[in-house]
Amino acid sequence: MKERIITALVMAAIFIPVVYTGGWLLGSIIAILAIIGLSELFKMKGNNILSIEGVISIVALMGFIFSAELRDILPQNFNSDAWIHLAAIILLIQTVFSKNNFSFDDAAVSILGIIYIGFGFKSLLETREIGLELLILVLITIWTTDICAYLFGRKIGKHKLAPNISPNKTIEGSVAGTVSAILVAGIYLYFIEVAGATTWTLVLMALLSMAGQFGDLVESAFKRYYNTKDSGSIFPGHGGVLDRFDSILFVFPILNLVGLV
């Protein structure tokens, strides 16, 4: 518990100034986190990120996240979708050259990983471009949900939320996390002006709070399927990038899909 709190404080002390600064600094940190996250997924699958397939996936992931920045040096129609299509073709061809040492299943995991990790971090960067206030609102909604679901779940949790996937999570903790997130988001919106915010914004934050919890459960499902406790060990007490950013990778694409990004 102590290690988890200390790591969270250190991460916040580093990440919040980076988010505030934005620009190339945030983009660089996101690139590093995305590559580490993809390497964690490769490792869980039993593949090596330092391989031909891994390098192809990294290039496609970077192209997907930074497709807008690469627009000036690439053909006009070479957008984020094009990176996914190209990666899919090359990775499927690689199953032939590797004589199925790199199989169709491996290619599928790689491509899905590029979309899952890439879309999440790309949407975060796009949200920062729209406005720092909106980005912070979403981040505090996610963080409040995580913290309060954990604390209330330990204190009053009795009914398991998804016992076959994540035995420690409870319905009481989940509800408390979302309610707390709505309250904190409401206080934030009272004092901070967010462009485009309406009375429905709190409803959206409630939905994002629940979406973030699904993101956490999906990551737990990955780990249980691959019989892995944590996706990595870069964050003591929290695990890897996919462990720590699982909610973010779910929530920000939803902002994109509903048209706020």
C-alpha positions in Angstrom: 0.0 0.0 0.0 2.8 2.4 1.0 4.8 1.6 -2.2 1.7 2.1 -4.3 1.0 5.6 -2.8 4.6 6.7 -3.2 4.7 5.6 -6.8 1.4 7.3 -7.5 2.7 10.6 -6.0 5.9 10.4 -8.0 4.0 9.7 -11.2 1.7 12.6 -10.6 4.6 14.9 -9.9 6.1 14.0 -13.2 3.0 13.5 -15.4 1.0 16.6 -14.5 3.8 19.1 -15.4 4.3 17.2 -18.7 0.6 17.3 -19.5 0.6 21.1 -18.6 3.5 21.7 -20.9 2.1 19.6 -23.8 3.7 19.9 -27.2 6.8 17.8 -28.0 7.5 16.9 -24.4 4.1 15.3 -23.9 4.4 13.6 -27.3 7.8 12.2 -26.5 6.6 10.7 -23.2 3.5 9.3 -24.8 5.7 7.7 -27.5 7.9 6.0 -24.8 4.8 4.8 -22.9 3.2 3.4 -26.0 6.3 1.5 -27.0 6.7 0.1 -23.5 3.0 -0.8 -23.5 3.3 -2.7 -26.8 6.3 -4.5 -25.6 4.4 -5.6 -22.5 1.6 -7.0 -24.7 4.3 -8.8 -26.9 5.8 -10.3 -23.7 2.5 -11.5 -22.4 1.9 -13.2 -25.8 5.3 -14.8 -25.6 6.8 -12.7 -28.4 9.9 -10.5 -28.5 9.4 -6.8 -29.3 13.1 -6.8 -30.5 12.2 -8.8 -33.6 11.2 -8.0 -37.2 7.5 -8.2 -36.2 8.1 -6.1 -33.2 9.9 -3.3 -35.2 7.1 -3.4 -37.8 4.5 -3.0 -35.0 6.4 -0.2 -33.3 6.7 1.8 -36.6 3.0 1.3 -37.3 2.1 2.3 -33.7 4.2 5.5 -33.9 2.7 6.3 -37.4 -0.8 5.7 -36.0 -0.3 8.0 -33.0 1.6 10.8 -34.9 -0.1 10.5 -38.3 -1.1 14.2 -38.1 2.5 15.3 -37.5 3.7 13.1 -40.4 1.1 14.5 -42.8 3.6 17.0 -44.4 6.2 14.3 -45.4 3.8 11.5 -46.4 1.1 11.2 -49.1 -2.0 13.1 -48.2 -4.2 10.0 -47.9 -1.7 8.3 -45.6 -3.7 8.7 -42.4 -3.9 6.7 -39.2 -6.1 4.1 -40.8 -3.5 3.6 -43.6 -0.8 2.7 -40.9 -3.1 0.0 -39.5 -3.8 -1.4 -43.0 -0.2 -1.4 -44.0 0.9 -3.0 -40.7 -1.8 -5.7 -41.1 -0.6 -6.6 -44.6 3.1 -6.7 -43.7 2.5 -8.7 -40.5 0.4 -11.2 -42.3 3.0 -11.6 -45.0 5.6 -12.1 -42.2 3.6 -15.2 -41.2 4.7 -16.7 -44.5 8.4 -15.7 -44.3 8.6 -16.9 -40.6 7.2 -20.3 -41.6 4.4 -19.7 -39.0 6.9 -19.1 -36.2 5.0 -15.8 -36.2 1.5 -17.1 -36.6 -1.9 -15.5 -37.6 -2.7 -15.3 -33.9 0.5 -13.4 -33.2 -0.3 -11.0 -36.1 -3.8 -10.5 -34.8 -2.5 -9.6 -31.3 0.0 -7.2 -32.8 -2.5 -5.4 -34.9 -5.1 -5.2 -32.1 -2.4 -4.0 -29.8 -1.5 -1.2 -32.2 -5.2 -0.1 -32.3 -5.8 -0.5 -28.6 -2.7 1.3 -27.4 -2.4 3.7 -30.4 -6.0 4.9 -30.4 -5.9 5.5 -26.6 -2.7 7.6 -26.6 -3.5 9.4 -29.8 -6.9 10.5 -28.4 -5.2 11.8 -25.3 -2.8 13.9 -27.4 -5.8 15.2 -29.4 -7.6 16.1 -26.3 -4.6 18.1 -25.0 -4.7 20.1 -28.3 -8.3 20.9 -27.8 -7.8 22.2 -24.3 -5.9 21.6 -21.1 -9.0 22.1 -19.0 -10.9 19.3 -20.7 -7.9 17.0 -20.5 -7.5 17.6 -16.8 -11.3 17.1 -16.2 -11.1 13.7 -17.8 -7.9 12.7 -16.0 -9.2 13.7 -12.6 -12.4 11.7 -13.3 -10.3 8.6 -14.1 -8.0 9.1 -11.2 -10.8 9.8 -8.7 -12.6 6.7 -9.9 -9.5 4.5 -9.5 -8.6 5.8 -6.0 -12.0 5.8 -4.5 -13.0 2.5 -6.0 -9.9 1.0 -4.4 -10.3 2.7 -1.0 -14.0 2.2 -0.6 -13.8 -1.3 -2.0 -11.2 -2.3 0.7 -13.3 -0.6 3.4 -16.9 -1.5 2.6 -16.8 -3.9 -0.4 -18.7 -7.1 0.1 -20.1 -8.1 -3.3 -17.6 -9.1 -6.1 -17.8 -7.1 -9.3 -16.2 -9.6 -11.6 -14.8 -12.5 -9.4 -13.6 -14.6 -12.4 -11.6 -11.7 -13.8 -10.5 -9.5 -10.9 -11.5 -11.0 -7.5 -10.5 -7.9 -5.5 -12.9 -5.5 -7.2 -16.3 -5.0 -5.6 -19.7 -3.5 -6.7 -19.6 -1.2 -3.7 -16.1 0.1 -4.7 -17.2 0.6 -8.3 -20.3 2.6 -7.4 -18.3 4.7 -4.8 -15.7 5.3 -7.4 -18.2 6.7 -10.0 -20.1 8.7 -7.4 -16.9 10.3 -6.1 -15.7 11.0 -9.7 -19.0 12.8 -10.4 -18.7 14.9 -7.3 -15.0 15.9 -7.9 -15.8 16.6 -11.6 -18.7 18.8 -10.5 -16.4 20.8 -8.1 -13.9 21.2 -10.9 -16.5 22.4 -13.4 -17.8 24.9 -10.8 -14.4 26.6 -10.5 -12.8 25.9 -13.9 -14.4 26.9 -17.2 -14.2 24.0 -19.8 -15.1 25.0 -23.3 -18.3 23.3 -24.5 -19.3 22.1 -21.0 -23.0 21.7 -20.3 -25.2 20.1 -17.7 -24.7 16.9 -19.7 -21.0 17.0 -19.1 -21.4 15.3 -15.6 -23.4 12.6 -17.2 -20.6 12.0 -19.7 -18.1 12.0 -16.8 -20.2 9.3 -15.1 -20.1 7.2 -18.3 -16.3 7.8 -18.7 -15.9 6.7 -15.1 -17.6 3.4 -15.8 -15.7 3.0 -19.1 -12.5 3.4 -17.3 -13.4 0.6 -14.9 -14.2 -1.6 -17.9 -10.8 -0.7 -19.3 -9.3 -1.9 -16.0 -11.3 -5.2 -16.2 -10.3 -5.8 -19.8 -6.6 -5.5 -18.8 -7.3 -7.9 -16.0 -8.8 -10.3 -18.5 -5.7 -10.1 -20.7 -3.5 -10.9 -17.7 -5.7 -13.7 -16.5 -5.7 -15.2 -20.0 -2.0 -15.0 -20.3 -1.5 -16.1 -16.6 0.4 -12.9 -15.8 0.1 -11.0 -12.5 1.2 -7.6 -13.9 1.9 -6.5 -17.5 5.2 -5.1 -16.4 7.2 -3.7 -13.4 8.1 -0.2 -14.5 5.8 1.3 -11.8 6.5 -0.3 -8.4 3.2 -1.2 -6.7 1.2 -0.6 -9.9 2.8 -2.9 -12.5 3.4 -1.9 -16.1 2.2 0.8 -18.5 -0.9 -1.3 -19.5 -1.7 -1.8 -15.8 -1.4 1.9 -15.0 -2.9 3.4 -18.2 -5.6 0.8 -18.9 -8.5 3.2 -18.0 -7.0 6.0 -20.1 -6.7 3.7 -23.1 -10.4 3.1 -22.9 -11.7 6.5 -21.9 -10.0 8.9 -24.4 -11.1 7.0 -27.5 -14.7 7.3 -26.2 -14.3 11.1 -26.2 -13.2 10.8 -29.8 -16.1 8.6 -30.7 -18.7 10.9 -29.2 -17.2 13.8 -31.1 -15.6 15.8 -28.3 -12.1 15.2 -29.7 
